[in-house]
Amino acid sequence: MVMSEYMSLSETAELIGKCKETLRRWDNEGILNAVREPVSNYRVYKKTDVISFMGKLFDDIEEEKVSNYVEPIHTYSVLELFAGAGGLAIGLEKAGLKCEALNEIDKWACNTLRKNRPQWNILEGDIKNFRFTEYKNKVDVVTGGFPCQAFSYAGKKLGLNDARGTLFYEFARVVQEVSPAICIGENVRGLLSHEKGRTLQGMISILDEIGYNVVPVQVLKAVFYKVPQKRERLILVGIRKDIHVEYTYPKPYKRIFNLSDALKKGKLYETNVPKSDGAKYPKSKKEVLDLVPPKGYWRDLPIDIQKEYMGGSYYLGGGKTGMARRIGWDEPSLTLTCSPAQKQTERCHPDETRPFTVREYARIQTFPDEWEFEGSVAQQYKQIGNAVPVNLGREIGYSIVKFLNEYYSLSKPK
């Protein structure tokens, strides 16, 4: 077999975004059939079969019946921590929530927020230097995308002081100071397995200590929330213990949007993507990527170029399907990174051998075209790559509004 025409089980699972067990079941059920590699007898997949299947998977087969939309019955306000360039904030605003204040340490992200929303109260600087007691009983929601950091384990049950020095400690401290009805933390999927799951359990323990019940944690796949990108975010929801209202995560949509929806006029955007600056590949990388077809990656290169380009990685296990990857028009983008031309996470344009431009990056993250980013091109990529996709933020916003509507209709908060 010529392996560039075939894909391993792990490569296929990574490309489609399903686990190996699902692919094995699909093979048994005749949904997506594997073939056997004659020497090893391992399951492999014809690349043409996978591409054909992905087209079916991402087709808009039926009219969308799901909607998370809900109108707020009051004005609900949000204090956002680690706000970045505003992806989550815009999404919450679109869902009808009001940003009371936003904290962010990066000056370029703060400049972006100020440029686009002069009326927002931007608290620029290290969160450790701010006290938020003035917002007690004034905001309904505290949100924050804190980084994943290990804790010191002083006792069997982790307490707030055990997390000192981490940004989750600051998030929990602010929640304690402000006492909102609901708090929402968001993070990378890797938090589930960080320190063998102890970090997440520690966070849940700390929120419990400061008076919040944590809803069972979920990882939301942005591609199911009107985002043309295979991005995943772990959502951590805490409900103040005196509140007996159930929180439910936003329902996923059936319609999957692809790169064409992101960059061309259609159901997501009313116009083609605006022209803008963008990074370029070095000559040596461009010569390699010129050989990769749409939806292809390093396995599609001639063997000698594969070995030269991949170096030692060529002989290691794993699919590494993000390397030397050219995105196809009829599939969602892979997760965007903070630097579009870096090794191992190439996201090449379908037709031209170049990274996505700044505005293309913003479209894939579902930012509005009128949202302008401050700083150098590298700073703009970093801001966009770090953001929560706007449309995912909006759907999370609807779930918050639904929860607060029920809370306010059942009680009269002090």
C-alpha positions in Angstrom: 0.0 0.0 0.0 1.1 3.6 -0.6 0.4 5.1 2.8 -0.2 8.6 1.5 -3.4 7.2 0.0 -4.4 5.7 3.4 -4.9 7.0 6.9 -4.4 5.2 10.2 -7.2 4.8 12.7 -5.7 7.5 14.9 -5.1 9.9 12.0 -8.7 9.5 10.8 -10.1 9.9 14.4 -8.1 13.1 14.8 -9.2 14.5 11.4 -12.9 13.8 11.8 -12.9 14.7 15.5 -14.2 11.4 16.8 -12.7 8.8 19.1 -11.2 5.5 17.9 -14.1 3.6 19.5 -16.6 5.5 17.4 -14.7 4.7 14.2 -14.6 1.1 15.1 -18.3 1.0 15.7 -18.9 2.9 12.4 -16.8 0.3 10.6 -18.9 -2.5 12.1 -22.1 -0.7 11.3 -21.0 0.1 7.7 -21.1 3.9 8.2 -17.4 4.4 7.4 -15.6 1.3 6.3 -12.0 0.6 7.1 -9.7 -1.7 5.1 -7.0 -4.0 6.5 -3.3 -3.2 5.9 -2.0 -6.5 4.5 1.2 -6.8 6.5 0.1 -5.6 10.0 -3.7 -6.3 9.5 -4.3 -2.9 11.2 -7.4 -0.9 10.2 -6.6 1.9 7.8 -8.9 4.2 5.8 -8.8 5.2 2.2 -8.3 9.0 2.2 -10.9 9.4 -0.6 -13.5 7.5 1.6 -12.7 9.8 4.6 -12.9 13.0 2.5 -16.2 11.8 0.9 -17.6 11.0 4.4 -16.5 14.4 5.8 -18.5 16.1 3.0 -21.6 14.1 4.1 -20.9 14.8 7.7 -20.7 18.5 7.2 -23.6 18.9 4.8 -26.6 20.9 5.9 -29.0 17.9 5.5 -32.0 19.2 7.4 -33.5 22.5 8.4 -32.2 23.6 11.8 -34.8 23.1 14.6 -32.6 23.9 17.6 -32.5 27.4 19.1 -31.0 28.6 22.3 -32.3 32.1 21.9 -34.0 33.7 24.9 -34.9 37.3 25.9 -33.7 38.7 29.2 -36.6 39.8 31.5 -34.2 42.1 33.4 -30.9 43.9 32.6 -28.3 41.4 33.6 -24.7 42.5 34.2 -21.4 40.8 33.8 -17.9 41.3 35.4 -15.4 39.6 33.0 -11.9 38.6 34.1 -9.1 37.7 31.7 -11.2 39.4 29.0 -8.6 39.2 26.1 -9.7 40.9 22.9 -13.4 40.5 23.7 -14.6 37.2 22.1 -16.7 36.1 25.1 -17.7 39.7 25.9 -19.1 40.3 22.4 -20.9 37.0 22.5 -22.5 37.8 25.9 -23.4 41.2 24.7 -25.2 39.6 21.6 -27.1 37.4 24.1 -28.4 40.6 25.9 -26.0 40.8 28.8 -24.4 44.1 29.9 -20.7 44.3 30.5 -20.2 46.1 33.8 -16.4 45.9 33.8 -13.7 43.9 32.1 -10.2 43.1 33.5 -7.3 42.3 31.2 -3.5 42.5 31.7 -2.4 42.7 28.0 -2.2 46.3 26.9 -2.9 45.6 23.2 -6.1 43.6 24.1 -7.2 46.5 26.3 -6.6 48.9 23.5 -8.7 46.7 21.2 -11.6 46.7 23.8 -11.4 50.5 24.3 -11.3 51.1 20.5 -14.4 49.0 19.8 -16.4 49.7 23.0 -15.5 53.1 24.4 -18.3 52.8 26.9 -17.0 49.7 28.5 -15.2 50.0 31.8 -11.8 48.5 31.1 -9.7 47.7 34.1 -6.2 47.3 32.6 -3.5 45.5 34.7 -2.7 42.5 36.8 -5.8 41.1 38.5 -3.9 40.7 41.7 -3.8 44.5 42.0 -7.6 45.0 41.9 -10.3 44.6 44.5 -13.8 44.1 43.2 -15.9 44.6 46.3 -17.6 47.6 44.8 -19.4 45.2 42.4 -20.9 43.1 45.2 -24.7 42.8 44.6 -24.2 44.8 41.4 -23.3 42.0 38.9 -25.2 38.8 38.2 -22.3 36.9 36.5 -18.6 36.7 36.9 -16.8 35.1 33.9 -13.1 34.3 33.3 -10.8 32.3 31.1 -8.1 31.6 33.6 -5.0 29.6 32.6 -4.5 26.0 33.7 -2.0 26.0 36.6 -1.0 23.4 39.2 -1.9 23.9 42.8 0.0 23.1 46.0 -1.9 20.3 47.8 -1.8 21.3 51.5 -4.6 19.0 52.6 -6.8 16.2 51.4 -9.5 18.8 50.4 -8.1 21.8 48.5 -9.0 25.2 50.0 -8.8 28.6 48.5 -5.4 29.4 50.2 -3.9 26.3 48.7 -4.4 27.9 45.2 -2.5 31.1 46.1 -0.3 32.3 43.3 -2.5 30.9 40.6 -4.9 32.8 38.4 -7.7 30.5 39.4 -7.2 31.7 43.0 -7.7 35.3 41.7 -10.9 34.2 39.8 -12.2 32.5 43.0 -11.3 35.5 45.1 -13.2 37.8 42.9 -16.2 35.5 42.9 -16.1 35.5 46.7 -15.8 39.3 46.8 -18.7 39.9 44.3 -21.0 37.0 45.2 -22.7 36.7 41.8 -25.7 34.4 41.2 -23.6 32.4 38.7 -19.9 32.2 37.7 -18.5 30.8 34.5 -14.9 29.7 34.0 -13.6 28.5 30.7 -10.5 26.7 29.9 -8.8 24.2 27.5 -10.0 20.6 27.3 -6.6 19.6 28.8 -7.8 20.8 32.2 -9.7 17.5 32.5 -6.5 15.5 32.6 -4.2 18.1 34.1 -2.4 16.6 37.2 -4.5 13.5 36.6 -7.7 15.5 37.1 -6.6 16.8 40.5 -6.4 20.4 39.3 -10.1 20.4 38.2 -11.2 18.7 41.4 -9.3 21.3 43.3 -11.1 24.1 41.5 -14.5 22.4 42.2 -13.5 22.0 45.9 -12.5 25.7 46.2 -15.8 26.9 44.6 -17.6 24.7 47.0 -15.7 26.2 49.9 -16.7 29.8 48.9 -20.3 28.9 48.5 -20.9 27.6 45.0 -22.2 24.3 43.7 -20.5 23.3 40.4 -22.6 22.0 37.6 -21.2 18.8 36.0 -18.4 20.0 33.8 -18.8 19.9 30.0 -16.5 20.4 27.1 -18.3 22.3 24.4 -17.3 21.8 20.7 -17.5 25.2 19.0 -18.3 23.6 15.7 -21.8 22.7 17.1 -22.4 26.3 18.0 -22.2 28.1 14.7 -18.4 28.4 14.7 -16.6 27.2 11.5 -13.7 25.7 13.6 -13.0 22.5 15.5 -12.2 24.3 18.8 -13.1 22.9 22.2 -13.6 24.8 25.5 -14.1 23.3 28.9 -16.9 25.2 30.8 -16.9 25.4 34.6 -20.3 26.7 36.0 -20.8 27.6 39.6 -24.2 28.4 41.1 -24.5 30.2 44.5 -25.7 27.7 47.0 -28.7 29.7 48.1 -30.1 29.4 44.5 -32.1 26.4 43.6 -32.4 26.8 39.9 -31.0 24.3 37.4 -28.4 25.5 34.9 -28.5 23.8 31.5 -25.8 24.0 28.9 -26.7 25.4 25.4 -28.1 22.8 23.0 -25.8 21.9 20.1 -26.9 22.7 16.5 -27.1 20.2 13.7 -25.8 22.6 11.0 -22.0 22.6 10.8 -20.4 25.7 9.2 -17.3 25.3 7.1 -14.4 27.5 5.9 -16.4 28.6 2.9 -19.2 29.8 5.2 -16.5 31.7 7.2 -14.8 33.5 4.4 -17.4 33.8 1.7 -20.8 35.5 1.5 -23.5 33.2 2.9 -25.4 32.3 6.0 -22.7 33.3 8.5 -21.6 36.6 6.8 -23.3 38.9 4.4 -20.1 39.7 2.4 -16.9 38.0 1.4 -14.1 38.4 4.0 -12.5 41.9 3.9 -8.9 42.2 2.7 -6.3 42.6 5.4 -2.7 42.0 6.4 -1.4 38.6 7.1 1.7 36.6 7.9 3.7 34.8 5.2 5.5 31.5 5.1 9.3 31.3 4.7 10.3 30.3 1.2 11.3 26.8 2.4 8.0 26.2 4.0 6.0 27.6 1.1 7.8 25.2 -1.3 6.7 22.3 0.9 3.1 23.4 1.4 2.7 24.1 -2.4 2.7 20.3 -2.7 -0.1 19.7 -0.2 -3.7 19.5 -1.6 -6.8 21.0 0.1 -7.7 18.8 3.1 -4.2 17.3 2.9 -1.3 17.3 5.3 2.3 16.1 5.6 1.4 12.5 4.7 0.5 13.8 1.2 4.1 14.8 0.5 6.7 12.6 -1.3 8.4 10.4 1.3 11.8 12.1 1.0 10.2 15.5 1.7 8.1 14.0 4.5 11.3 12.9 6.3 13.1 16.1 5.7 10.2 18.3 6.8 9.2 16.3 9.8 12.6 15.5 11.1 12.5 13.2 14.1 8.7 13.5 14.3 8.5 11.3 11.2 9.4 8.3 13.2 7.2 9.0 16.2 3.7 7.7 16.8 0.5 9.7 16.5 -1.3 11.2 13.5 0.1 14.8 13.7 -2.6 15.8 11.3 -2.1 19.5 12.0 1.3 19.5 10.5 1.7 20.9 7.0 -2.1 21.0 6.9 -4.1 22.8 4.1 -7.7 23.4 5.1 -10.5 22.5 2.6 -13.3 24.9 1.7 -16.0 22.3 2.7 -14.7 21.6 6.2 -14.3 23.6 9.4 -10.9 25.0 10.2 -8.7 23.2 12.7 -8.3 25.1 16.0 -6.5 28.4 15.3 -3.3 29.1 17.2 -1.7 32.4 18.3 0.9 32.3 15.5 -0.4 31.2 12.1 3.0 30.3 10.6 4.6 28.3 13.4 5.9 24.8 12.8 3.5 21.9 13.6 0.3 23.9 13.5 0.0 25.1 9.9 -3.4 26.1 8.8 -2.8 26.8 5.1 -5.4 28.6 2.9 -7.2 26.2 0.5 -6.2 28.0 -2.7 -3.2 30.1 -1.9 -0.1 28.9 -0.1 -0.2 31.3 2.8 -1.6 31.5 6.4 -5.0 33.0 6.9 -5.0 36.8 7.1 -6.0 38.7 10.3 -9.5 39.2 9.0 -9.8 35.6 7.9 -8.6 34.5 11.4 -11.3 36.8 12.9 -14.0 35.3 10.7 -13.0 31.8 11.7 -13.4 32.9 15.3 -16.8 34.6 14.3 -15.7 38.1 15.3 -17.8 40.8 13.5 -15.9 42.4 10.6 -16.2 45.8 12.3 -14.3 44.6 15.3 -10.8 46.1 14.9 -7.7 44.7 16.6 -4.9 47.0 17.9 -1.1 46.4 17.9 1.2 44.7 15.4 0.0 41.9 13.1 1.6 39.4 15.4 -0.3 41.0 18.4 -3.6 40.8 16.4 -3.1 37.1 15.6 -2.3 36.4 19.3 -5.5 38.2 20.5 -7.7 36.4 18.0 -6.1 33.0 18.5 -6.6 33.3 22.3 -10.2 34.3 22.1 -13.4 32.4 22.9 -15.3 32.2 19.5 -17.9 35.0 19.6 -20.8 32.7 18.5 -19.9 30.1 21.2 -19.9 33.0 23.7 -23.4 34.1 22.5 -24.8 30.6 23.0 -23.3 30.4 26.5 -24.8 33.8 27.0 -28.3 32.5 26.2 -27.9 29.7 28.7 -26.9 32.3 31.4 -29.9 34.5 30.5 -32.2 31.4 30.7 -30.9 30.6 34.1 -31.2 34.2 35.4 -34.7 34.6 34.0 -35.8 31.6 36.0 -34.0 32.8 39.1 -35.5 36.3 39.0 -39.0 35.0 38.3 -38.9 32.7 41.3 -37.3 35.0 43.8 -36.6 38.6 44.6 -32.9 38.9 45.0 -31.7 41.4 47.6 
